[in-house]
């Protein structure tokens, strides 16, 4: 199933694996907790740098 979602906790509740794309390029794939906790994903989708500052 393909599900496009921008509410992270919605995906965590129903997914076993998440694939993150950025402008069509695969960035990361794995378990929801690992993917959503990734500094790269947080920077791309939430505007947060690795130190947590926007």
CHARMM-style PDB file with segment names, atoms N, HN, CA, C and O in Angstrom:
ATOM      1  N   UNK     1       0.833  -1.158   0.000  1.00  0.00      PROA
ATOM      2  CA  UNK     1       0.000   0.000   0.000  1.00  0.00      PROA
ATOM      3  C   UNK     1       0.890   1.236   0.000  1.00  0.00      PROA
ATOM      4  O   UNK     1       1.913   1.266   0.684  1.00  0.00      PROA
ATOM      5  N   UNK     2       0.520   2.216  -0.734  1.00  0.00      PROA
ATOM      6  HN  UNK     2      -0.311   2.192  -1.289  1.00  0.00      PROA
ATOM      7  CA  UNK     2       1.206   3.512  -0.704  1.00  0.00      PROA
ATOM      8  C   UNK     2       0.302   4.495   0.021  1.00  0.00      PROA
ATOM      9  O   UNK     2      -0.876   4.643  -0.303  1.00  0.00      PROA
ATOM     10  N   UNK     3       0.882   5.161   1.010  1.00  0.00      PROA
ATOM     11  HN  UNK     3       1.839   5.040   1.274  1.00  0.00      PROA
ATOM     12  CA  UNK     3       0.113   6.117   1.800  1.00  0.00      PROA
ATOM     13  C   UNK     3       0.985   7.358   1.946  1.00  0.00      PROA
ATOM     14  O   UNK     3       2.062   7.296   2.539  1.00  0.00      PROA
ATOM     15  N   UNK     4       0.534   8.460   1.420  1.00  0.00      PROA
ATOM     16  HN  UNK     4      -0.341   8.510   0.938  1.00  0.00      PROA
ATOM     17  CA  UNK     4       1.272   9.714   1.538  1.00  0.00      PROA
ATOM     18  C   UNK     4       0.705  10.443   2.747  1.00  0.00      PROA
ATOM     19  O   UNK     4      -0.491  10.727   2.809  1.00  0.00      PROA
ATOM     20  N   UNK     5       1.571  10.742   3.701  1.00  0.00      PROA
ATOM     21  HN  UNK     5       2.543  10.512   3.650  1.00  0.00      PROA
ATOM     22  CA  UNK     5       1.117  11.315   4.962  1.00  0.00      PROA
ATOM     23  C   UNK     5       2.169  12.277   5.501  1.00  0.00      PROA
ATOM     24  O   UNK     5       3.369  12.028   5.390  1.00  0.00      PROA
ATOM     25  N   UNK     6       1.708  13.367   6.079  1.00  0.00      PROA
ATOM     26  HN  UNK     6       0.733  13.569   6.169  1.00  0.00      PROA
ATOM     27  CA  UNK     6       2.619  14.335   6.684  1.00  0.00      PROA
ATOM     28  C   UNK     6       2.376  14.483   8.180  1.00  0.00      PROA
ATOM     29  O   UNK     6       2.859  15.426   8.806  1.00  0.00      PROA
ATOM     30  N   UNK     7       1.630  13.551   8.744  1.00  0.00      PROA
ATOM     31  HN  UNK     7       1.238  12.784   8.236  1.00  0.00      PROA
ATOM     32  CA  UNK     7       1.409  13.521  10.188  1.00  0.00      PROA
ATOM     33  C   UNK     7       2.118  12.270  10.714  1.00  0.00      PROA
ATOM     34  O   UNK     7       1.568  11.171  10.655  1.00  0.00      PROA
ATOM     35  N   UNK     8       3.335  12.440  11.225  1.00  0.00      PROA
ATOM     36  HN  UNK     8       3.783  13.333  11.272  1.00  0.00      PROA
ATOM     37  CA  UNK     8       4.167  11.289  11.588  1.00  0.00      PROA
ATOM     38  C   UNK     8       3.505  10.282  12.517  1.00  0.00      PROA
ATOM     39  O   UNK     8       3.655   9.078  12.311  1.00  0.00      PROA
ATOM     40  N   UNK     9       2.780  10.736  13.531  1.00  0.00      PROA
ATOM     41  HN  UNK     9       2.658  11.714  13.698  1.00  0.00      PROA
ATOM     42  CA  UNK     9       2.203   9.769  14.472  1.00  0.00      PROA
ATOM     43  C   UNK     9       1.124   8.909  13.812  1.00  0.00      PROA
ATOM     44  O   UNK     9       0.857   7.801  14.278  1.00  0.00      PROA
ATOM     45  N   UNK    10       0.507   9.389  12.751  1.00  0.00      PROA
ATOM     46  HN  UNK    10       0.724  10.289  12.372  1.00  0.00      PROA
ATOM     47  CA  UNK    10      -0.476   8.575  12.027  1.00  0.00      PROA
ATOM     48  C   UNK    10       0.212   7.376  11.376  1.00  0.00      PROA
ATOM     49  O   UNK    10      -0.316   6.264  11.398  1.00  0.00      PROA
ATOM     50  N   UNK    11       1.378   7.603  10.805  1.00  0.00      PROA
ATOM     51  HN  UNK    11       1.807   8.506  10.787  1.00  0.00      PROA
ATOM     52  CA  UNK    11       2.118   6.506  10.174  1.00  0.00      PROA
ATOM     53  C   UNK    11       2.648   5.518  11.204  1.00  0.00      PROA
ATOM     54  O   UNK    11       2.618   4.309  10.972  1.00  0.00      PROA
ATOM     55  N   UNK    12       3.125   6.008  12.323  1.00  0.00      PROA
ATOM     56  HN  UNK    12       3.149   6.989  12.512  1.00  0.00      PROA
ATOM     57  CA  UNK    12       3.656   5.123  13.368  1.00  0.00      PROA
ATOM     58  C   UNK    12       2.601   4.143  13.854  1.00  0.00      PROA
ATOM     59  O   UNK    12       2.920   3.004  14.195  1.00  0.00      PROA
ATOM     60  N   UNK    13       1.357   4.574  13.887  1.00  0.00      PROA
ATOM     61  HN  UNK    13       1.098   5.499  13.610  1.00  0.00      PROA
ATOM     62  CA  UNK    13       0.279   3.761  14.435  1.00  0.00      PROA
ATOM     63  C   UNK    13      -0.114   2.591  13.535  1.00  0.00      PROA
ATOM     64  O   UNK    13      -0.633   1.587  14.024  1.00  0.00      PROA
ATOM     65  N   UNK    14       0.125   2.705  12.228  1.00  0.00      PROA
ATOM     66  HN  UNK    14       0.546   3.521  11.831  1.00  0.00      PROA
ATOM     67  CA  UNK    14      -0.395   1.686  11.305  1.00  0.00      PROA
ATOM     68  C   UNK    14       0.662   1.012  10.431  1.00  0.00      PROA
ATOM     69  O   UNK    14       0.333   0.091   9.684  1.00  0.00      PROA
ATOM     70  N   UNK    15       1.904   1.440  10.502  1.00  0.00      PROA
ATOM     71  HN  UNK    15       2.172   2.189  11.109  1.00  0.00      PROA
ATOM     72  CA  UNK    15       2.927   0.928   9.583  1.00  0.00      PROA
ATOM     73  C   UNK    15       3.979   0.080  10.280  1.00  0.00      PROA
ATOM     74  O   UNK    15       4.351   0.328  11.427  1.00  0.00      PROA
ATOM     75  N   UNK    16       4.452  -0.937   9.545  1.00  0.00      PROA
ATOM     76  HN  UNK    16       4.150  -1.139   8.613  1.00  0.00      PROA
ATOM     77  CA  UNK    16       5.584  -1.734  10.008  1.00  0.00      PROA
ATOM     78  C   UNK    16       6.885  -1.218   9.421  1.00  0.00      PROA
ATOM     79  O   UNK    16       7.949  -1.349  10.026  1.00  0.00      PROA
ATOM     80  N   UNK    17       6.787  -0.625   8.222  1.00  0.00      PROA
ATOM     81  HN  UNK    17       5.923  -0.519   7.731  1.00  0.00      PROA
ATOM     82  CA  UNK    17       7.954  -0.061   7.531  1.00  0.00      PROA
ATOM     83  C   UNK    17       7.530   1.233   6.860  1.00  0.00      PROA
ATOM     84  O   UNK    17       6.390   1.368   6.415  1.00  0.00      PROA
ATOM     85  N   UNK    18       8.452   2.181   6.791  1.00  0.00      PROA
ATOM     86  HN  UNK    18       9.378   2.071   7.153  1.00  0.00      PROA
ATOM     87  CA  UNK    18       8.200   3.465   6.138  1.00  0.00      PROA
ATOM     88  C   UNK    18       9.335   3.727   5.151  1.00  0.00      PROA
ATOM     89  O   UNK    18      10.503   3.467   5.439  1.00  0.00      PROA
ATOM     90  N   UNK    19       8.972   4.237   4.001  1.00  0.00      PROA
ATOM     91  HN  UNK    19       8.023   4.448   3.766  1.00  0.00      PROA
ATOM     92  CA  UNK    19       9.933   4.662   2.981  1.00  0.00      PROA
ATOM     93  C   UNK    19       9.772   6.163   2.825  1.00  0.00      PROA
ATOM     94  O   UNK    19       8.669   6.639   2.560  1.00  0.00      PROA
ATOM     95  N   UNK    20      10.852   6.917   2.985  1.00  0.00      PROA
ATOM     96  HN  UNK    20      11.748   6.529   3.200  1.00  0.00      PROA
ATOM     97  CA  UNK    20      10.823   8.363   2.875  1.00  0.00      PROA
ATOM     98  C   UNK    20      11.456   8.779   1.556  1.00  0.00      PROA
ATOM     99  O   UNK    20      12.566   8.367   1.220  1.00  0.00      PROA
ATOM    100  N   UNK    21      10.720   9.612   0.814  1.00  0.00      PROA
ATOM    101  HN  UNK    21       9.818   9.947   1.088  1.00  0.00      PROA
ATOM    102  CA  UNK    21      11.219  10.167  -0.445  1.00  0.00      PROA
ATOM    103  C   UNK    21      11.393  11.668  -0.287  1.00  0.00      PROA
ATOM    104  O   UNK    21      10.629  12.317   0.428  1.00  0.00      PROA
ATOM    105  N   UNK    22      12.385  12.207  -0.945  1.00  0.00      PROA
ATOM    106  HN  UNK    22      13.006  11.679  -1.525  1.00  0.00      PROA
ATOM    107  CA  UNK    22      12.605  13.650  -1.007  1.00  0.00      PROA
ATOM    108  C   UNK    22      12.840  13.998  -2.466  1.00  0.00      PROA
ATOM    109  O   UNK    22      13.873  13.653  -3.039  1.00  0.00      PROA
ATOM    110  N   UNK    23      11.863  14.691  -3.071  1.00  0.00      PROA
ATOM    111  HN  UNK    23      11.023  14.972  -2.606  1.00  0.00      PROA
ATOM    112  CA  UNK    23      11.923  15.020  -4.503  1.00  0.00      PROA
ATOM    113  C   UNK    23      12.159  13.772  -5.353  1.00  0.00      PROA
ATOM    114  O   UNK    23      12.936  13.794  -6.308  1.00  0.00      PROA
ATOM    115  N   UNK    24      11.470  12.673  -4.986  1.00  0.00      PROA
ATOM    116  HN  UNK    24      10.839  12.654  -4.210  1.00  0.00      PROA
ATOM    117  CA  UNK    24      11.543  11.436  -5.746  1.00  0.00      PROA
ATOM    118  C   UNK    24      12.752  10.558  -5.449  1.00  0.00      PROA
ATOM    119  O   UNK    24      12.881   9.470  -6.010  1.00  0.00      PROA
ATOM    120  N   UNK    25      13.630  11.018  -4.580  1.00  0.00      PROA
ATOM    121  HN  UNK    25      13.525  11.902  -4.125  1.00  0.00      PROA
ATOM    122  CA  UNK    25      14.831  10.253  -4.223  1.00  0.00      PROA
ATOM    123  C   UNK    25      14.604   9.546  -2.892  1.00  0.00      PROA
ATOM    124  O   UNK    25      14.160  10.164  -1.924  1.00  0.00      PROA
ATOM    125  N   UNK    26      14.912   8.237  -2.844  1.00  0.00      PROA
ATOM    126  HN  UNK    26      15.272   7.735  -3.631  1.00  0.00      PROA
ATOM    127  CA  UNK    26      14.769   7.485  -1.601  1.00  0.00      PROA
ATOM    128  C   UNK    26      15.799   7.979  -0.591  1.00  0.00      PROA
ATOM    129  O   UNK    26      17.000   7.992  -0.858  1.00  0.00      PROA
ATOM    130  N   UNK    27      15.302   8.381   0.568  1.00  0.00      PROA
ATOM    131  HN  UNK    27      14.326   8.370   0.784  1.00  0.00      PROA
ATOM    132  CA  UNK    27      16.163   8.901   1.621  1.00  0.00      PROA
ATOM    133  C   UNK    27      16.423   7.841   2.683  1.00  0.00      PROA
ATOM    134  O   UNK    27      17.561   7.647   3.110  1.00  0.00      PROA
ATOM    135  N   UNK    28      15.364   7.156   3.106  1.00  0.00      PROA
ATOM    136  HN  UNK    28      14.440   7.314   2.758  1.00  0.00      PROA
ATOM    137  CA  UNK    28      15.501   6.199   4.199  1.00  0.00      PROA
ATOM    138  C   UNK    28      14.317   5.245   4.183  1.00  0.00      PROA
ATOM    139  O   UNK    28      13.212   5.619   3.788  1.00  0.00      PROA
ATOM    140  N   UNK    29      14.551   4.013   4.614  1.00  0.00      PROA
ATOM    141  HN  UNK    29      15.448   3.709   4.935  1.00  0.00      PROA
ATOM    142  CA  UNK    29      13.488   3.020   4.717  1.00  0.00      PROA
ATOM    143  C   UNK    29      13.744   2.173   5.946  1.00  0.00      PROA
ATOM    144  O   UNK    29      14.881   1.786   6.214  1.00  0.00      PROA
ATOM    145  N   UNK    30      12.683   1.881   6.699  1.00  0.00      PROA
ATOM    146  HN  UNK    30      11.760   2.195   6.481  1.00  0.00      PROA
ATOM    147  CA  UNK    30      12.832   1.032   7.868  1.00  0.00      PROA
ATOM    148  C   UNK    30      11.651   1.117   8.797  1.00  0.00      PROA
ATOM    149  O   UNK    30      10.596   1.628   8.423  1.00  0.00      PROA
ATOM    150  N   UNK    31      11.820   0.614  10.023  1.00  0.00      PROA
ATOM    151  HN  UNK    31      12.677   0.199  10.327  1.00  0.00      PROA
ATOM    152  CA  UNK    31      10.752   0.675  11.018  1.00  0.00      PROA
ATOM    153  C   UNK    31      10.375   2.127  11.327  1.00  0.00      PROA
ATOM    154  O   UNK    31      11.248   2.995  11.328  1.00  0.00      PROA
ATOM    155  N   UNK    32       9.105   2.406  11.587  1.00  0.00      PROA
ATOM    156  HN  UNK    32       8.396   1.700  11.586  1.00  0.00      PROA
ATOM    157  CA  UNK    32       8.655   3.784  11.810  1.00  0.00      PROA
ATOM    158  C   UNK    32       9.468   4.556  12.854  1.00  0.00      PROA
ATOM    159  O   UNK    32       9.826   5.711  12.622  1.00  0.00      PROA
ATOM    160  N   UNK    33       9.759   3.939  13.986  1.00  0.00      PROA
ATOM    161  HN  UNK    33       9.468   3.001  14.174  1.00  0.00      PROA
ATOM    162  CA  UNK    33      10.503   4.657  15.034  1.00  0.00      PROA
ATOM    163  C   UNK    33      11.881   5.073  14.544  1.00  0.00      PROA
ATOM    164  O   UNK    33      12.314   6.197  14.795  1.00  0.00      PROA
ATOM    165  N   UNK    34      12.572   4.182  13.849  1.00  0.00      PROA
ATOM    166  HN  UNK    34      12.220   3.269  13.645  1.00  0.00      PROA
ATOM    167  CA  UNK    34      13.914   4.495  13.343  1.00  0.00      PROA
ATOM    168  C   UNK    34      13.865   5.610  12.299  1.00  0.00      PROA
ATOM    169  O   UNK    34      14.687   6.526  12.312  1.00  0.00      PROA
ATOM    170  N   UNK    35      12.899   5.516  11.407  1.00  0.00      PROA
ATOM    171  HN  UNK    35      12.232   4.772  11.397  1.00  0.00      PROA
ATOM    172  CA  UNK    35      12.795   6.501  10.328  1.00  0.00      PROA
ATOM    173  C   UNK    35      12.426   7.876  10.883  1.00  0.00      PROA
ATOM    174  O   UNK    35      13.058   8.876  10.541  1.00  0.00      PROA
ATOM    175  N   UNK    36      11.413   7.926  11.731  1.00  0.00      PROA
ATOM    176  HN  UNK    36      10.900   7.114  12.009  1.00  0.00      PROA
ATOM    177  CA  UNK    36      10.960   9.219  12.257  1.00  0.00      PROA
ATOM    178  C   UNK    36      11.960   9.851  13.218  1.00  0.00      PROA
ATOM    179  O   UNK    36      11.962  11.068  13.397  1.00  0.00      PROA
ATOM    180  N   UNK    37      12.803   9.041  13.832  1.00  0.00      PROA
ATOM    181  HN  UNK    37      12.802   8.051  13.687  1.00  0.00      PROA
ATOM    182  CA  UNK    37      13.818   9.576  14.740  1.00  0.00      PROA
ATOM    183  C   UNK    37      15.106   9.964  14.017  1.00  0.00      PROA
ATOM    184  O   UNK    37      16.034  10.481  14.639  1.00  0.00      PROA
ATOM    185  N   UNK    38      15.169   9.720  12.714  1.00  0.00      PROA
ATOM    186  HN  UNK    38      14.415   9.300  12.208  1.00  0.00      PROA
ATOM    187  CA  UNK    38      16.354  10.027  11.925  1.00  0.00      PROA
ATOM    188  C   UNK    38      16.555  11.536  11.795  1.00  0.00      PROA
ATOM    189  O   UNK    38      15.612  12.270  11.499  1.00  0.00      PROA
ATOM    190  N   UNK    39      17.771  11.988  12.013  1.00  0.00      PROA
ATOM    191  HN  UNK    39      18.537  11.392  12.254  1.00  0.00      PROA
ATOM    192  CA  UNK    39      18.091  13.413  11.868  1.00  0.00      PROA
ATOM    193  C   UNK    39      17.851  13.889  10.440  1.00  0.00      PROA
ATOM    194  O   UNK    39      17.425  15.025  10.229  1.00  0.00      PROA
ATOM    195  N   UNK    40      18.119  13.036   9.464  1.00  0.00      PROA
ATOM    196  HN  UNK    40      18.465  12.114   9.636  1.00  0.00      PROA
ATOM    197  CA  UNK    40      17.917  13.409   8.057  1.00  0.00      PROA
ATOM    198  C   UNK    40      16.437  13.643   7.778  1.00  0.00      PROA
ATOM    199  O   UNK    40      16.071  14.634   7.145  1.00  0.00      PROA
ATOM    200  N   UNK    41      15.594  12.742   8.244  1.00  0.00      PROA
ATOM    201  HN  UNK    41      15.891  11.938   8.758  1.00  0.00      PROA
ATOM    202  CA  UNK    41      14.150  12.876   8.031  1.00  0.00      PROA
ATOM    203  C   UNK    41      13.620  14.099   8.769  1.00  0.00      PROA
ATOM    204  O   UNK    41      12.814  14.850   8.219  1.00  0.00      PROA
ATOM    205  N   UNK    42      14.056  14.305   9.992  1.00  0.00      PROA
ATOM    206  HN  UNK    42      14.711  13.695  10.438  1.00  0.00      PROA
ATOM    207  CA  UNK    42      13.600  15.485  10.749  1.00  0.00      PROA
ATOM    208  C   UNK    42      13.998  16.769  10.046  1.00  0.00      PROA
ATOM    209  O   UNK    42      13.227  17.728  10.025  1.00  0.00      PROA
ATOM    210  N   UNK    43      15.186  16.799   9.473  1.00  0.00      PROA
ATOM    211  HN  UNK    43      15.812  16.019   9.491  1.00  0.00      PROA
ATOM    212  CA  UNK    43      15.628  18.012   8.773  1.00  0.00      PROA
ATOM    213  C   UNK    43      14.815  18.239   7.502  1.00  0.00      PROA
ATOM    214  O   UNK    43      14.387  19.362   7.238  1.00  0.00      PROA
ATOM    215  N   UNK    44      14.598  17.199   6.718  1.00  0.00      PROA
ATOM    216  HN  UNK    44      14.945  16.286   6.932  1.00  0.00      PROA
ATOM    217  CA  UNK    44      13.869  17.333   5.453  1.00  0.00      PROA
ATOM    218  C   UNK    44      12.414  17.721   5.688  1.00  0.00      PROA
ATOM    219  O   UNK    44      11.917  18.659   5.064  1.00  0.00      PROA
ATOM    220  N   UNK    45      11.733  17.019   6.573  1.00  0.00      PROA
ATOM    221  HN  UNK    45      12.136  16.258   7.080  1.00  0.00      PROA
ATOM    222  CA  UNK    45      10.289  17.183   6.705  1.00  0.00      PROA
ATOM    223  C   UNK    45       9.846  18.106   7.819  1.00  0.00      PROA
ATOM    224  O   UNK    45       8.726  18.617   7.779  1.00  0.00      PROA
ATOM    225  N   UNK    46      10.686  18.335   8.811  1.00  0.00      PROA
ATOM    226  HN  UNK    46      11.595  17.920   8.844  1.00  0.00      PROA
ATOM    227  CA  UNK    46      10.281  19.169   9.925  1.00  0.00      PROA
ATOM    228  C   UNK    46      11.131  20.422  10.061  1.00  0.00      PROA
ATOM    229  O   UNK    46      10.890  21.250  10.939  1.00  0.00      PROA
ATOM    230  N   UNK    47      12.121  20.559   9.196  1.00  0.00      PROA
ATOM    231  HN  UNK    47      12.317  19.886   8.483  1.00  0.00      PROA
ATOM    232  CA  UNK    47      12.964  21.746   9.225  1.00  0.00      PROA
ATOM    233  C   UNK    47      13.897  21.813  10.412  1.00  0.00      PROA
ATOM    234  O   UNK    47      14.413  22.886  10.723  1.00  0.00      PROA
ATOM    235  N   UNK    48      14.132  20.692  11.090  1.00  0.00      PROA
ATOM    236  HN  UNK    48      13.713  19.820  10.838  1.00  0.00      PROA
ATOM    237  CA  UNK    48      15.000  20.674  12.268  1.00  0.00      PROA
ATOM    238  C   UNK    48      16.396  20.205  11.906  1.00  0.00      PROA
ATOM    239  O   UNK    48      16.552  19.205  11.205  1.00  0.00      PROA
ATOM    240  N   UNK    49      17.382  20.892  12.362  1.00  0.00      PROA
ATOM    241  HN  UNK    49      17.255  21.704  12.931  1.00  0.00      PROA
ATOM    242  CA  UNK    49      18.778  20.453  12.204  1.00  0.00      PROA
ATOM    243  C   UNK    49      19.057  19.359  13.222  1.00  0.00      PROA
ATOM    244  O   UNK    49      18.247  19.119  14.117  1.00  0.00      PROA
ATOM    245  N   UNK    50      20.194  18.697  13.091  1.00  0.00      PROA
ATOM    246  HN  UNK    50      20.853  18.892  12.363  1.00  0.00      PROA
ATOM    247  CA  UNK    50      20.557  17.592  13.984  1.00  0.00      PROA
ATOM    248  C   UNK    50      20.548  18.007  15.455  1.00  0.00      PROA
ATOM    249  O   UNK    50      20.331  17.165  16.327  1.00  0.00      PROA
ATOM    250  N   UNK    51      20.780  19.295  15.745  1.00  0.00      PROA
ATOM    251  HN  UNK    51      20.956  19.979  15.037  1.00  0.00      PROA
ATOM    252  CA  UNK    51      20.794  19.747  17.136  1.00  0.00      PROA
ATOM    253  C   UNK    51      19.404  20.140  17.620  1.00  0.00      PROA
ATOM    254  O   UNK    51      19.254  20.608  18.748  1.00  0.00      PROA
ATOM    255  N   UNK    52      18.364  19.953  16.763  1.00  0.00      PROA
ATOM    256  HN  UNK    52      18.486  19.573  15.846  1.00  0.00      PROA
ATOM    257  CA  UNK    52      17.002  20.248  17.160  1.00  0.00      PROA
ATOM    258  C   UNK    52      16.577  21.695  16.932  1.00  0.00      PROA
ATOM    259  O   UNK    52      15.452  22.070  17.264  1.00  0.00      PROA
ATOM    260  N   UNK    53      17.463  22.504  16.372  1.00  0.00      PROA
ATOM    261  HN  UNK    53      18.377  22.199  16.103  1.00  0.00      PROA
ATOM    262  CA  UNK    53      17.154  23.913  16.124  1.00  0.00      PROA
ATOM    263  C   UNK    53      16.745  24.094  14.683  1.00  0.00      PROA
ATOM    264  O   UNK    53      17.387  23.565  13.776  1.00  0.00      PROA
ATOM    265  N   UNK    54      15.673  24.843  14.470  1.00  0.00      PROA
ATOM    266  HN  UNK    54      15.152  25.273  15.207  1.00  0.00      PROA
ATOM    267  CA  UNK    54      15.185  25.098  13.103  1.00  0.00      PROA
ATOM    268  C   UNK    54      16.020  26.150  12.409  1.00  0.00      PROA
ATOM    269  OT1 UNK    54      15.753  26.488  11.256  1.00  0.00      PROA
TER     270      UNK     54
END
